[in-house]
Amino acid sequence: MKKIAFAIAAVVVGITSLSAEPKSIASLPLAKTAQPQIRPAAPFSAKSIDGKTISLESYKGKVIFINYWATWCPPCVAEVPELIQLQKKYAGKIQIIGLSMDDNVADVQKFAARAKFNYPIIMATDELKSKYARISAIPTTVIISKDMMIVQIEAGYHKPEFFDEIIKRLAK
């Protein structure tokens, strides 16, 4: 039932996002969506789907994108190749971390092998699902500054140009 609700929300948000041009972030306040206060990012340490320990603190000094997604979510799947390209384009300046909302790690591992992710994927536990934002739709991306502050939370699919603007502003 949760999957169905998330899928419906993801499709609605995705369709809305796909039909609208991305807005310039210069005109938007930081943290404009789920939780509007700029606040410290809570630390975490978790195992990725390939068994590596991922610690948020180890990425301090980079702009971090925590992307809540799922293999069964069409807008999420559409966003994956674009996030892979952003990670490649801004290597050393950003770190994307995928938090999969899927129930089955084997499904995520198969998808990850086909998609050739260049960033870590973690299975989202209940704790990780609620640590940074109230996730009501996926994809949702939590953006953390180089000094480990949550500065923006974006629900829905966004074109790479939208994230380019954020990276250019925060990676200085």
C-alpha positions in Angstrom: 0.0 0.0 0.0 2.9 2.4 0.8 4.4 1.6 -2.6 1.2 2.5 -4.3 0.8 5.8 -2.4 4.4 6.7 -3.1 4.1 5.7 -6.8 1.0 7.9 -7.2 2.6 10.8 -5.5 5.8 10.3 -7.5 4.0 10.3 -10.8 1.9 13.4 -9.9 5.0 15.3 -8.7 7.0 14.0 -11.7 4.4 15.0 -14.3 4.0 18.4 -12.7 7.8 18.9 -12.6 8.3 17.7 -16.2 5.6 20.1 -17.5 7.1 23.1 -15.8 10.4 24.8 -16.6 12.7 24.8 -13.6 12.8 28.1 -11.7 15.9 30.0 -11.2 17.2 29.4 -7.7 18.3 32.9 -7.4 14.7 33.9 -6.8 13.9 31.1 -4.4 14.6 31.1 -0.7 16.8 28.3 0.6 15.0 25.2 2.0 11.8 26.2 0.3 10.0 23.0 0.6 9.6 20.3 3.3 11.5 21.8 6.2 12.2 25.5 5.7 14.7 26.1 8.4 18.4 25.9 7.6 19.8 23.4 10.2 22.7 21.1 10.8 22.6 17.8 8.9 22.3 14.9 11.3 25.3 12.5 11.0 24.8 8.9 9.9 26.8 5.9 9.0 25.3 3.0 7.0 26.3 0.2 4.7 25.8 0.8 1.0 24.3 -1.9 -1.2 27.8 -3.1 -2.1 28.8 -3.4 1.5 30.9 -0.3 2.0 30.4 1.9 5.1 29.1 5.4 4.1 29.5 8.2 6.6 28.0 11.6 6.0 30.8 13.2 7.9 33.4 11.8 5.5 31.9 14.1 2.8 32.3 17.3 4.8 33.7 20.0 2.5 31.6 18.9 -0.5 28.1 19.8 -1.4 26.0 16.7 -0.6 22.8 15.6 -2.3 20.9 12.9 -0.5 18.4 11.6 -3.1 15.4 9.6 -1.9 14.3 7.4 -4.8 13.0 3.9 -5.8 13.4 1.6 -8.7 9.6 1.5 -9.1 9.3 5.3 -9.4 9.3 6.6 -13.0 10.5 10.2 -12.2 13.2 8.7 -10.0 14.4 6.3 -12.7 14.4 9.3 -15.2 16.6 11.3 -12.8 19.2 8.6 -12.2 21.3 9.1 -15.4 21.2 12.8 -14.8 22.5 12.4 -11.2 25.2 10.1 -12.5 26.3 12.8 -15.0 26.2 15.5 -12.2 28.4 13.3 -10.0 30.8 12.9 -12.9 30.8 16.6 -13.9 31.4 17.9 -10.4 33.7 15.1 -9.1 35.5 16.4 -6.0 33.0 19.2 -5.4 29.8 17.2 -4.7 28.7 13.9 -3.4 25.4 12.3 -4.2 24.1 9.6 -1.9 21.1 7.6 -3.1 18.7 6.4 -0.4 16.5 3.7 -1.9 13.0 3.4 -0.7 12.7 -0.1 -2.2 11.9 -3.1 0.0 14.2 -5.5 -1.7 18.0 -4.9 -1.8 18.4 -7.5 -4.7 16.1 -5.4 -6.9 18.2 -2.3 -6.2 21.5 -4.1 -6.8 20.2 -5.3 -10.2 19.0 -1.8 -11.1 22.3 -0.3 -9.9 24.4 -2.8 -12.0 22.4 -1.9 -15.1 22.5 1.9 -14.4 26.2 1.9 -13.5 25.9 4.2 -10.5 29.0 6.3 -9.7 27.7 7.2 -6.2 26.7 5.1 -3.2 23.3 3.7 -2.7 22.0 2.9 0.7 18.7 1.2 1.6 16.6 3.7 3.5 15.8 2.6 7.0 13.0 4.1 8.9 15.5 6.3 10.7 17.1 7.5 7.5 13.6 8.1 5.9 12.8 10.6 8.7 16.3 12.0 9.5 16.4 14.9 7.0 12.9 15.5 5.7 9.3 14.3 5.9 9.3 12.4 2.6 5.8 12.7 1.1 6.9 12.1 -2.5 9.9 10.8 -4.4 12.2 11.7 -5.7 13.1 14.1 -3.0 16.6 15.6 -2.7 18.1 17.0 0.5 20.9 19.4 -0.3 23.6 19.9 2.3 26.2 22.6 2.2 30.0 22.1 2.5 29.7 23.0 6.2 27.1 20.3 6.8 24.0 22.4 6.9 20.7 21.4 5.3 20.0 24.3 3.0 17.4 23.1 0.6 14.9 20.2 0.2 13.5 19.6 -3.3 10.6 17.2 -4.0 10.0 15.9 -7.5 12.0 15.5 -10.7 14.3 18.4 -11.6 16.3 18.9 -14.8 20.2 18.9 -14.4 20.3 22.6 -15.0 18.4 23.2 -11.8 21.0 21.3 -9.8 23.8 23.0 -11.8 22.7 26.4 -10.4 22.6 25.1 -6.8 26.1 23.4 -7.2 27.6 26.6 -8.7 26.3 28.7 -5.8 27.2 26.3 -3.0 30.5 24.7 -4.2 32.4 28.0 -4.2 
